[in-house]
Amino acid sequence: MSEIQPDYWNGDQFDAEAQRLYEAGDYDQALELLKRALAIFPESTELLVSMGYTRLAREEFAWARAAFDRALRLEPEHEEAIAGVGEALLRLGERVNAFRAFETLLELGFETDVELMLCVGRSLLREGLFERAERFFRLAWEADSESADAALDLAYTFYRIGDAEAALFWGREAVRLDPGFGEARALYGNVLYERGDFRAALEQFEHIAPANVGDPAVAWRIIELKRRLLGLAADAPEVRPYMLVLEELAAEPSPEDRLLAEVEAQAAGLPGTWERGQLDLFGRPPGMSTEEWHRVRLSDGVVCEGDWDTIVRTMRDRSQNPAVSVWDYMREEAIRLQDLTGGSISCESARAFLEDSARVGALEIER
């Protein structure tokens, strides 16, 4: 906090402190501070815009829209408010109005604002609107062809689409522009890994310091490649830092947390994901033998337990398309994995699907 007492702050000081709290992930405190500031400065456009983005971070989309709307009544061409109301509309399902807001930014001449174009592109990407996201990322790239962020966002868009060649091109470009960009190294390495170019993937991953590995899937792949390609033991000094990272990133919840999650899932009518800790407390689900019980670790470090069908249902529920049938999920995932790895994935049964997925490195069957 500034040494100036909050009661004597001006609007800019309130806004700066709110942004500091926002960037630290303390959205609750940021929100309370902004409410206090707006009681003093109710017509501050900047405070209203900050309120809107804080509400977005808290997934309070209707409140976010209201804050952005208030800001736009004060300053109709405020670019951050227009982008913010577009994102809020997207999250509320009002896509046509959201697209109109984003087009307004281009009509006002903001296509050369790199950060703004990236912000809009990422909003669209989160909703799976890949072609629209690509358009805004390309505008950012055209405005600044030295932007590693724009290159990475393009790489990630093509990665999500399944265009490995384009993802490789833009991932390579992001790394070239910023050799120390860990996220770019991670994505580029993942694409190489999934193409079967394991040595090149490990080379990219090794540029990321263990402390900067933020994805459990990357940590798992580094460990796997070091063991496979370098012949290292599980407890080798070169492997141990990544094991520690993985433990931190993929730490299993406490028995109490697991039980609460199960109760909440059952209350919501969702299929359960019984955990080993719960088995210790209550035994296996009724009618399930030891032979039917399996444990699968997904590429992001999440562990699923149960019979084969339950595990696949859990994977489906965690996917981007949880409403599809289990068979459709397996079919779509099999096509994706076959395109990435060249391996054949069976959809004849949940067991065959999981065993084939493990064979191509998409997951690990631990039991």
KACOR-V857750 format. One record per pair of residues at least 6 apart in sequence whose C-alpha atoms are under 7 Angstrom apart, sorted by the first residue. I is the first residue (numbers start at 1). GAP is how many residues later the second one is. If there is no record, write none. Layout:
BEGIN
i->I gap->GAP
i->I gap->GAP
END
This chain:
BEGIN
i->11 gap->26
i->11 gap->30
i->14 gap->23
i->15 gap->32
i->18 gap->12
i->18 gap->15
i->18 gap->16
i->21 gap->6
i->21 gap->8
i->21 gap->9
i->22 gap->8
i->22 gap->32
i->27 gap->27
i->27 gap->31
i->31 gap->20
i->31 gap->23
i->34 gap->13
i->34 gap->17
i->38 gap->9
i->45 gap->26
i->45 gap->29
i->48 gap->19
i->48 gap->20
i->48 gap->23
i->49 gap->18
i->49 gap->19
i->49 gap->22
i->49 gap->32
i->51 gap->16
i->52 gap->12
i->52 gap->13
i->52 gap->15
i->52 gap->16
i->53 gap->11
i->53 gap->31
i->55 gap->6
i->55 gap->8
i->55 gap->9
i->56 gap->8
i->56 gap->32
i->61 gap->27
i->61 gap->30
i->61 gap->31
i->64 gap->24
i->65 gap->20
i->65 gap->23
i->68 gap->13
i->68 gap->16
i->68 gap->17
i->71 gap->10
i->72 gap->6
i->72 gap->9
i->79 gap->26
i->82 gap->19
i->83 gap->18
i->83 gap->19
i->83 gap->37
i->86 gap->12
i->86 gap->13
i->86 gap->15
i->86 gap->16
i->87 gap->11
i->87 gap->36
i->89 gap->6
i->89 gap->8
i->89 gap->9
i->90 gap->8
i->111 gap->6
i->111 gap->28
i->112 gap->28
i->112 gap->31
i->114 gap->26
i->114 gap->29
i->117 gap->19
i->117 gap->20
i->117 gap->22
i->117 gap->23
i->118 gap->18
i->118 gap->19
i->118 gap->22
i->118 gap->32
i->120 gap->16
i->121 gap->12
i->121 gap->13
i->121 gap->15
i->121 gap->16
i->122 gap->11
i->124 gap->8
i->124 gap->9
i->125 gap->8
i->130 gap->27
i->134 gap->20
i->134 gap->23
i->137 gap->13
i->137 gap->16
i->137 gap->17
i->140 gap->10
i->141 gap->6
i->141 gap->9
i->141 gap->10
i->146 gap->31
i->148 gap->26
i->148 gap->29
i->148 gap->30
i->151 gap->19
i->151 gap->20
i->151 gap->22
i->151 gap->23
i->152 gap->18
i->152 gap->19
i->152 gap->22
i->152 gap->32
i->154 gap->16
i->155 gap->11
i->155 gap->12
i->155 gap->13
i->155 gap->15
i->155 gap->16
i->156 gap->11
i->158 gap->6
i->158 gap->8
i->158 gap->9
i->159 gap->8
i->164 gap->27
i->168 gap->20
i->168 gap->23
i->171 gap->13
i->171 gap->16
i->171 gap->17
i->172 gap->16
i->174 gap->10
i->175 gap->6
i->175 gap->9
i->175 gap->10
i->182 gap->26
i->185 gap->19
i->185 gap->20
i->186 gap->19
i->186 gap->32
i->189 gap->12
i->189 gap->13
i->189 gap->15
i->189 gap->16
i->190 gap->11
i->192 gap->6
i->192 gap->8
i->192 gap->9
i->193 gap->8
i->194 gap->146
i->194 gap->147
i->195 gap->145
i->195 gap->146
i->196 gap->145
i->202 gap->20
i->202 gap->23
i->205 gap->17
i->210 gap->31
i->210 gap->32
i->210 gap->35
i->213 gap->6
i->215 gap->85
i->216 gap->30
i->216 gap->33
i->216 gap->34
i->216 gap->84
i->216 gap->85
i->217 gap->82
i->217 gap->83
i->217 gap->84
i->219 gap->23
i->219 gap->27
i->223 gap->16
i->223 gap->19
i->226 gap->6
i->227 gap->6
i->250 gap->51
i->250 gap->52
i->255 gap->22
i->255 gap->23
i->258 gap->17
i->259 gap->19
i->262 gap->10
i->262 gap->11
i->265 gap->6
i->265 gap->7
i->266 gap->6
i->273 gap->31
i->273 gap->32
i->273 gap->33
i->273 gap->41
i->274 gap->31
i->274 gap->32
i->275 gap->30
i->292 gap->15
i->293 gap->13
i->293 gap->14
i->294 gap->11
i->294 gap->12
i->294 gap->13
i->294 gap->14
i->294 gap->73
i->295 gap->8
i->295 gap->9
i->295 gap->10
i->295 gap->11
i->295 gap->70
i->295 gap->71
i->295 gap->72
i->296 gap->7
i->296 gap->8
i->296 gap->9
i->296 gap->68
i->296 gap->69
i->296 gap->70
i->297 gap->6
i->297 gap->7
i->297 gap->66
i->297 gap->67
i->297 gap->68
i->297 gap->69
i->298 gap->65
i->298 gap->66
i->299 gap->63
i->299 gap->64
i->304 gap->7
i->305 gap->6
i->308 gap->42
i->308 gap->43
i->309 gap->41
i->312 gap->38
i->313 gap->13
i->316 gap->6
i->316 gap->10
i->316 gap->13
i->330 gap->17
i->331 gap->16
i->334 gap->11
i->338 gap->6
i->338 gap->7
i->341 gap->19
i->343 gap->17
i->345 gap->8
i->345 gap->11
i->345 gap->12
i->346 gap->6
i->346 gap->7
i->346 gap->10
i->347 gap->6
i->357 gap->6
i->358 gap->6
i->358 gap->7
END
